[in-house]
Amino acid sequence: MKLKKLATLLLCLIALLPARGQDVAIKTNLLYDAVLTPNIGVEIGLAPKWTLDVSGQVNNWKVNNHLWKQWVLQPEARYWLCQRFAGHFFAAHAIGGQYNFGHMDLPFSFLGTDFRELKDHRRQGWMVGAGIGYGYSWILDRHWNIEAEIGIGWIYTRYDTYRCADCGKKIKDNTPHNYFGPTKAAVNIIYLF
């Protein structure tokens, strides 16, 4: 349901803009698609070398007691070195969302976040953050591009911890956590209007 609302909002944004060549693009991140995370993005040309990219993703999965629910919105300003929608670009992005993860057997820790705790517990909370990125967009033809981007940044989150994925007593309340590391990884397939 949230994905439909996000898609409707993005399509409404497109409808409000004048339709000129290579002013608007719709995209999907193939890396997120590969891990069953529905996502969509819209990029709007602002000036000859500037664009605004807004992407979002939604998960609402519960499979074999594994709980993976989230929504994330990531707006990003991009500066293109040659012309927009082609070649090298640098970016600054914000990130925000909510999540509910639990009963997942992830036997590792990554940059200060211990994912092993999700095996017998559920975490539910929110996050905000910011980062910078670098990417490159390859022109395939008049309407199609493929682009790759990597971003690094900081995320601040607060979450509650519960004993199990479905039920259980709250055992930690409003726990803060800071994360510094990769905040964006994308291989986007893009359709340009």
PLY file of the C-alpha trace (Angstrom):
ply
format ascii 1.0
element vertex 193
property float x
property float y
property float z
element edge 192
property int vertex1
property int vertex2
end_header
0.00 0.00 0.00
2.81 2.42 0.89
4.56 1.55 -2.41
1.41 2.48 -4.33
1.21 5.80 -2.47
4.91 6.49 -3.16
4.53 5.62 -6.85
1.44 7.85 -7.12
3.30 10.76 -5.47
6.26 10.38 -7.84
4.00 10.21 -10.91
2.15 13.35 -9.73
5.49 15.16 -9.46
6.26 14.21 -13.06
2.84 15.41 -14.26
3.47 18.88 -12.79
6.62 19.39 -14.84
6.81 20.59 -18.44
7.66 17.74 -20.81
10.93 18.52 -22.60
13.68 16.18 -23.71
15.82 14.76 -20.91
14.24 16.77 -18.11
12.69 13.84 -16.24
13.75 10.24 -15.68
12.15 7.26 -13.95
14.44 4.57 -12.57
14.71 1.39 -10.54
17.73 0.12 -8.61
18.55 -3.39 -9.84
20.52 -4.16 -6.65
17.42 -3.58 -4.51
15.29 -5.52 -7.00
17.69 -8.47 -6.62
17.00 -8.64 -2.85
13.22 -8.29 -3.37
13.02 -4.65 -2.28
10.51 -2.81 -4.49
11.83 0.65 -5.36
11.29 3.55 -7.70
13.06 6.82 -8.36
12.37 10.04 -10.22
15.08 12.43 -11.35
14.26 15.96 -12.46
16.50 18.35 -14.38
16.91 21.65 -12.55
19.69 23.36 -14.56
22.13 22.30 -17.31
24.39 20.51 -14.77
22.02 19.98 -11.81
19.33 17.38 -11.12
17.21 16.35 -8.15
16.80 12.60 -7.63
14.17 11.24 -5.23
14.08 7.50 -4.68
12.09 5.33 -2.33
11.82 1.72 -1.32
9.29 -0.35 0.61
9.43 -3.84 2.08
6.60 -5.63 3.82
7.84 -9.20 3.93
7.17 -11.93 6.43
8.47 -15.30 5.23
9.00 -18.34 7.50
8.87 -16.10 10.61
11.48 -13.75 9.13
10.24 -10.18 9.46
11.60 -7.51 7.11
9.49 -4.37 6.94
10.80 -0.94 6.02
10.19 2.19 4.06
13.02 4.54 3.05
13.03 7.85 1.19
16.30 9.25 -0.19
16.35 12.68 -1.90
19.60 13.63 -3.61
21.01 16.73 -5.36
23.39 15.88 -8.21
26.03 17.95 -9.99
26.98 16.57 -13.43
30.48 17.26 -14.78
29.44 17.42 -18.46
25.69 17.47 -18.95
22.88 16.11 -16.84
21.94 12.45 -17.23
25.29 11.59 -18.86
28.77 10.84 -17.55
30.25 11.56 -14.11
28.31 13.17 -11.24
28.78 14.04 -7.57
25.86 13.96 -5.15
24.67 14.93 -1.68
21.78 12.94 -0.25
19.53 12.74 2.79
17.90 9.53 4.00
14.98 8.80 6.27
12.61 5.98 7.07
11.22 3.41 9.48
11.95 -0.29 9.93
10.84 -3.46 11.71
13.30 -6.40 11.44
13.37 -9.67 13.32
13.98 -13.42 13.46
16.72 -13.17 10.80
19.85 -15.31 11.00
22.57 -12.87 9.91
25.79 -14.12 11.56
27.93 -10.99 11.20
28.65 -7.51 12.47
29.26 -4.62 10.07
30.72 -1.20 10.95
29.48 -1.24 14.54
26.08 -2.80 13.86
25.66 -6.35 15.24
23.19 -8.17 13.00
23.51 -11.38 15.06
21.08 -9.87 17.59
18.26 -10.11 15.03
18.16 -13.93 15.29
16.17 -13.98 18.54
14.99 -10.36 18.70
13.01 -7.82 16.73
14.03 -4.18 16.30
11.52 -1.50 15.40
12.48 2.14 14.90
13.23 5.10 12.68
16.32 6.59 11.01
17.61 9.83 9.47
20.94 10.62 7.90
22.98 12.27 5.16
25.81 11.39 2.82
27.78 12.10 -0.34
28.09 10.03 -3.48
29.78 9.55 -6.82
28.31 7.96 -9.91
28.44 7.53 -13.65
25.61 7.27 -16.19
26.01 5.47 -19.53
23.71 6.44 -22.41
22.26 3.32 -24.05
19.97 5.12 -26.53
17.72 8.17 -26.73
15.49 7.13 -23.80
17.51 4.53 -21.86
20.52 4.87 -19.53
22.20 2.68 -16.99
23.97 4.25 -14.03
26.08 3.15 -11.10
26.50 5.07 -7.83
28.12 4.57 -4.46
27.53 6.77 -1.42
28.96 7.07 2.07
27.51 8.88 5.06
26.04 8.87 8.55
22.72 7.51 9.85
21.21 8.16 13.28
18.55 5.73 14.46
16.42 5.02 17.53
14.75 1.67 18.03
12.89 -0.56 20.48
13.97 -4.19 20.96
11.50 -7.06 21.48
12.11 -10.71 22.42
10.89 -12.32 19.18
9.74 -11.45 15.69
5.97 -11.84 16.25
5.37 -11.07 19.87
7.27 -10.73 23.08
7.96 -8.20 25.71
9.82 -4.99 24.95
13.30 -5.38 26.49
14.93 -2.11 25.33
13.24 1.19 24.72
14.31 4.08 22.46
17.93 2.89 22.01
20.08 5.36 19.99
22.61 4.12 17.43
24.99 5.94 15.06
26.18 4.35 11.84
28.90 5.61 9.51
29.57 3.78 6.26
27.91 3.04 2.90
24.52 4.76 2.60
23.86 4.15 -1.08
24.70 1.48 -3.63
22.89 1.56 -6.94
22.88 0.12 -10.40
19.88 1.89 -11.94
18.09 1.22 -15.18
16.66 4.57 -16.32
13.98 5.70 -18.72
14.31 9.35 -19.84
11.37 11.45 -21.01
0 1
1 2
2 3
3 4
4 5
5 6
6 7
7 8
8 9
9 10
10 11
11 12
12 13
13 14
14 15
15 16
16 17
17 18
18 19
19 20
20 21
21 22
22 23
23 24
24 25
25 26
26 27
27 28
28 29
29 30
30 31
31 32
32 33
33 34
34 35
35 36
36 37
37 38
38 39
39 40
40 41
41 42
42 43
43 44
44 45
45 46
46 47
47 48
48 49
49 50
50 51
51 52
52 53
53 54
54 55
55 56
56 57
57 58
58 59
59 60
60 61
61 62
62 63
63 64
64 65
65 66
66 67
67 68
68 69
69 70
70 71
71 72
72 73
73 74
74 75
75 76
76 77
77 78
78 79
79 80
80 81
81 82
82 83
83 84
84 85
85 86
86 87
87 88
88 89
89 90
90 91
91 92
92 93
93 94
94 95
95 96
96 97
97 98
98 99
99 100
100 101
101 102
102 103
103 104
104 105
105 106
106 107
107 108
108 109
109 110
110 111
111 112
112 113
113 114
114 115
115 116
116 117
117 118
118 119
119 120
120 121
121 122
122 123
123 124
124 125
125 126
126 127
127 128
128 129
129 130
130 131
131 132
132 133
133 134
134 135
135 136
136 137
137 138
138 139
139 140
140 141
141 142
142 143
143 144
144 145
145 146
146 147
147 148
148 149
149 150
150 151
151 152
152 153
153 154
154 155
155 156
156 157
157 158
158 159
159 160
160 161
161 162
162 163
163 164
164 165
165 166
166 167
167 168
168 169
169 170
170 171
171 172
172 173
173 174
174 175
175 176
176 177
177 178
178 179
179 180
180 181
181 182
182 183
183 184
184 185
185 186
186 187
187 188
188 189
189 190
190 191
191 192
